[in-house]
């Protein structure tokens, strides 16, 4: 490795690590804010939150790498140009492409590593992250008994507290408990003047210690409740224990999520895509045979009864057609409605299958496009940094945001058009690359000729046999 390569890579390494960490943190916070409503108030503990943060940080690595490469390339070559180091290197007879080569090779290596990471690690992280997120969403909110509000979080009981006192709100005033555990409606009611709330056995049970209260129990009669009676019991102290097992988080089997497209690698996606495509073709081939029974016409047999005869050809001889009666017309209309309903259902089913196939193909293409995006961002960032000759953070961040927004918006548009089958999936997924590649090549061309971003000599793009009139026109102007 040449000293020049070491110099450029050392100048690139620091901004790359810094920008990657910042971009990773920003996207991670975006993910967590998206699911914040599912996390708050469930007493998940540090372990569950740490797992979610780790898995989601793994998922956003393929998204963060292109933006990190774009920003760090701009900063590196912009700083070299701002300090006149690029000029010094060029005066030594070294071309711009040679200066770009070490970071370009690193970007190629990074793109290959990103493809492997996206195909191997990301599906496993998706399985862990979204299965855990599903369990978190299914978990109940933590025990939260509020003043003056009926609380139904504990199975079989409804609790109301008029006032909560104490430092932790564990002293209760005016307690009312409806007991539904006997499946007889509100047949048991407990009223207490005051009480104390605490947990037992390591937080597995909730204890309510009630003072100066009464218990009302309904006793149905043997004749079906017409002569029901009530039993009232007074107490000075009553201890009720509730199980909190329903507040624990039960982990769902991960095998139930294995078939989701986000949890599959490239080989599995190809297998599922081929299976769905073959299913669509099979249903299309079976559509015409399934329609044949509807194409019949009615005629009178020798006994005068209406008989059904299958249409062998689209033209029926006039002599076989009888005058149309009201009954025949009604049956024909019913058949037409049945055909329309059958075709509508079949078309909707085929459309859904085609969209599902497109979704699997989108996930397959995404593993390629996110890796190629690293090279595209380098192709834009490095030459543009050499052109604008501005290092630091301000200008590179603004330029990076503009191009990343363009890339992101075009990618989302292409993905949506492919999912809705407005355009082929492959065209939609590579649409962002097709838009950004000419921009990158244009910046590289301008940087090699030491031109500004908008300083374009259009005579270079004119064919040789037209250059003489073009030069004459420029001189006249």
N, C-alpha and C positions, 0 to 999 in steps of 0.2 A: 504494500500500500504506500502510495506516494505521500509526502508531507502535506501536499495540497489537499489530498483526500482527508487526511486526519484533521486538518484545520477546519475544513468545511463541515465534516461530521461532528466535530466538537462544538462548532457554532450552532449546528442544527439540533444536537441532542438536548441541550438545556431548554430551549423554547418548546421542543416537541413534548418532553415530559411534563413541563408546566402546563401547556395548553391542553394536553390530554387529560391531566388531572382536573383542570377547571371545567372542561367540557363534560367530562364524566360526572362531576359533581352537579352541574346544572341539569343535565338530563336525568340524573338520579332523583333530584328534588322534584322534577316535573312528574316522574312516575309516582313518587310517593304522595304528592299532592293530589294526583288523580284518584288514588285509592285511600285518601285520608279518612273519608267518611266511613269506610269499612274497618278502620283500625282504631278509631278513637272510642274510648269508653268500654273496652272489652277486657281490660286488665290482661293483656297478652304476655307481658313480661319481656325482659330484655332479649332473651334467647330467640323468640319468634321474630321480633323486630330486626334483630341482627341477621337472621337467616334471610328475611325478605330483602334487606338492604344488599346483602352479598349476592343473592341470585339476580336481582334486578341490575346490579352493577355489572354482572357478567353479561346480561342480555344486551346492554346498551354499548358494549365495546365495539361491535361492528358499525354502530351509528356514530360513535365518537371519533373513530380513527380518521375518516375522511376530513372532518372539520379540523381535527388536530394537525393533520398533514398540511392542509391548506394554510392555516394560520401560522404554523411554524415555518413553512417554506417562505411565506411572505416576510416574516420577521427576519429570517436568516439572511436571505439574499437582499432584502431591503437594507438591513444593517451593513452588510458588506458594501453595498453601493453607496450608502450614506457616508461611510468612512473612507470612501475612495479605494477600498481594497479590490473591488472588482476591476476598476480602471488599471490598477497596478498589475493585476494578474493578466489582463488582456494585453497590456504593453509588453509583457514577457512573451507574447506570441501564443498564448493559450486561448482557445476558442471558448465561447460561452457553453457550447454543448459539453465540452470537457469539464467545465466548472460545475455543470449540473449533474454530471455522471454519478458522483458518489451518493448524492441524495436520491437520484433516480434508482440506482441499484438497491438502496435501502427501501425505497417505496415498493419496488418489485418484490423484495423479500417480505415486506410487511403485507402486501396484497395476497401473496401465497399463504402466509400464516393466518391472515384474516379468513381466507376461504376454508382452511382446515378448521379453524376455530368455529366458524359459522356452521360448518357441516357436522362437527363432532361434539363440541362443548355446548353450543347454544341450545340444541334440542334437549339435552339433559337438564340444562338450567331452566328451560321453559317448563319441563315436566315438574321439577322441584318447586319452582316459583308459583306456577298457577295452581298446582294441586294444594300447596300450602295456603295460597290466597283464597281458594275455594273453601277450605276448612275454616279460615278466619272469617269469611263472610257468613258462614253458617252458624258460627258461634254467637251465643246470645250476648247482649250487653251485660256488663258487670252489674252486680246487685246495686240498685239505685232506688231506694224507697224515698219518695219525696213527700213533703207536707201537703196534706189535703188532697192527694191523688191516689186513686186505687191502683195498686201494683199487682200485676198478674204474671210476673216473671217466674215465680216458683210454681211448678206444676201442681195443680190440685188446690191451690190456695189463692185467695184475694186478700190483700192487706192494705189497710188505710191507717195513716198516722196523722193526727191533727197537728202535732208540734214535735220538733226534734231539737234537743238541747245537748249541751256538752261540747267538749272540744272537737270530738270526732263525730258528733251527731248520733251518739249511741244511746242517749237518754230519750225515751219516747213518752209522749203525753197523748192520751185519747186514742187508744189502739182498738181497731176493729178488724177481726179476721173472719173470713168466710171459708169454711171447710167444705170442699167439693170432692174429697177423696172417696167418699162412699157412693158416688154416682147417683145421688138423690137430690141434685140441685143445691140450693142454699139451705140444706137441712140442719146445719150446725153453724152457729155464730158465737164468736167469743168477743166480749167487750171487756176492756180493762182501763182503769184510770191512768196507769203509767206502766212503764216497762223499761227493760234494758236489753240491748242487742249486742251480740258478740259472736265470734266464730269458735268452733271447737274442732279438735282432732286435726290440727294442721290446716284449717281452712276448708275442710271437706263438708262441714255442717254449719248451719246458722242456728244459733240459739236465741230465742226470745223468752226472756224471763219477765212474766207479767205479774202485776201487783193489783190487789183490790179490784176484782173483776167478776164477771158472771158468764156462764156458758148456757146457751139456749140450744136444745136439741129437739128436733121434731120427731115424734114417734107416730108413724102412719098406722092406721087401723087395719085390721085384717080384711075389711070390706073394700079396700082400695083407696083408703085415705079420706073417705067422707067424714069420719069422726076422728081426725088426727088430733093428738095431744102434744103438749110441749113440756119438756123437763127443764127446769132452771136450777143451775148449781152455782153457788157463790164460792169464791176462793180468795184467799189472801195472797197466795203465791202460786204461780203455775208456770212450769218450764216446758216450752214447746221447741222441738228440734226439727229443722228442715234440712233435707239433703240438698247439697249444691252440686250434685253430679251433672245436672243438666247444663251447668255453666262451664264445664271443662271442654276442651277442644279435642274432638275425636278426629284422628287422621284417616282420611279416605284412602282406599287402596289405589296406588298409583297406576295400576294396570287399567283402570277405568278411563284414564286420560291418554293412553298410549297411541290411540288411533287419530288423535287430533293432528292436523297438518303442521302445527308449530312444534310438535314433539318428534318429528320424523327427520331422518337424514336424507341425503340426496337419493340414495338407492331405494329407500322405502317410499319416498315421494314419487319416484318414477314408477314403482310397482303399483301404488294406489292410483296414479294418474292413468296408467294403461288399463287397469281394471275398470275404472269409471268410463273411460273412452269406449272400451269394448261393450260395456253395458248400454251406453247410449246408442251405439251402432246396432246392437241386438234389438233394442226396443223399437228403433226406427224400422228395422226389417219386419218386425212382427206387427207393425201398425196396419198395413194393408190387409193381411189375412184376418185380423181382428175386425176389420170393417166390412168384410164380405157378407156376413149374415144380415147386415142392415139393408143390403141392396137386393131386395126381392120385390115382386109385384103380386097383386092379388087377382085371381081369376075365378070364374065359376066352373066347378067340375060338372061331370055328367049328371049328377043328382041335383044340381042347382045350388050347392053349398059353396061358400067362399073358400078357396084353397090358396096356399102360398106357393109360389114358384120362384126359384132363384133366377136372377138375371144372368144369363150366360154371355150376353153381349149388351152393349149400351143402347142398341136399337131393338125394340120389340115390334114384331109385325102387327099391323093395324087389326088384322083379323083376330088376333088373340086378345086384344083389348076390349073390355066390356064397358058399357056406359058407367060413368063415375057416379056412385051413390054417396049419400052423406056418410054412411058408415065407412066406406072405403076411403073417402077424403080425410076423415078423422084419423083413421089408422095410418094413413100416409103422413099426415102432419105429426103424429106422435113419433113415427120413425125418423122424420127429419129432425125433430127436437132431440131425440136420443143420439143421433149422429153428431149433432152440434155439441151436445154435452160431452160425449165421449171424446171428440176431437179437442175440445177445450181442456179437459182434464189431462189428456195425453200430452198436449202441447205444454201445459204448465209443468208436468212432471219432467218432460225432456229438457225444458228450459232450466229447471232447478238442477238437474243432473249436469247439464253443460256448465252452469255457473260453479257448481262444486268442483268439477274438473278444472275449470279455470283457476279456482282458488288454490288447488294443489300445484298447478303449474306456476302460479305466481310465487309460491314459496320456493319452488325449485330455482326459478330465475333470480330470486332475491339473493340467494347465496353467491351468485356470480356478480350481480350488479353492485352489491355492497363492496365487494373486493375490487372491482374495476374502478369504483368511485375513488378509491385511494390514489390510483394513478392519474385519474382525471383532475383531482384536486391538486396534485403535485404539478401537473402540466399547466395548470392555471396559476398557482401560487408562486412557483419559482421564477418563471419569466416575468410575471407581473411585478414581483419584488425587485428584480433587476432593472425594470423600467422605471418604477416610481421612486426607487432609491430612498425609501423611508422605512426606518426600523422602528423599534419601540413597540408600543401596544396600540396607540390610538388609530392611526391610518390602517394598519393591517387588520385590526378587528372590524372596522367599518367595511372594508373591502370583503373580508371573509364572510361577514354576515350577509352581504348582498348576494354573493355567489352561492352561499349555502342555501339561502332562501329560494333562489332560482332552482337549484338542484332539488330541494325538498318539494317545492310546489309542482315542478314538472314530474317528479317521481310519483307523487300522490295522484296527479291527473292521469298519468299513464297506467298506474295500477288500477284506478277506478274504471277507466275506459276498458282495460282488459277484463276486469271482473264483470262488468256489465255487457261484455262482448260487443262493445262499440268498435273496437279494433282488435286485431290479433294480440294475444297475451304477450308474445315475444316482442312485438313492436312497441306495445305500451311500456313494458318493463325496461327496454333499452332506449326509450324516448329521451330520458334525461342525459344519457351518454351521447346521443346523437346531437343534442342541443349544445352540450358543454365542450365536446371534442373540437369543433371548429373554432370555438373561442380560445381554447388552450393553444391550438396550433397557430392561430393568429397572434397571440401574445408571444409565442416562441419565435415566430418570424420577425416580429417587431423588435424583440430583445436582441436577436442575432444581428440586426442591422442598426442597432443603437438608435432606434426611433422611439418617439413617444407613443402613447396608447392610441391617440387619434391622428398622429402624424403619418399619414399613409401616402406613399408615392404610387398612385394607381398605374403609372406607366410600366411598373414592373409586371403587372398582370396582363398587359396588352401583348398580343403576339408580335413576333419580330417583324413581320411584313407590314404591320400597322404602326410601328414605333416612330418612323420618320414623320408621318403626318401628325402624330400625337406630340412629338417634340416641337414641330413647327407651331402647333396650336398653343403649347405652353409658352413658347417664346413670344408669340403674338400677344398672349394675355399678360 
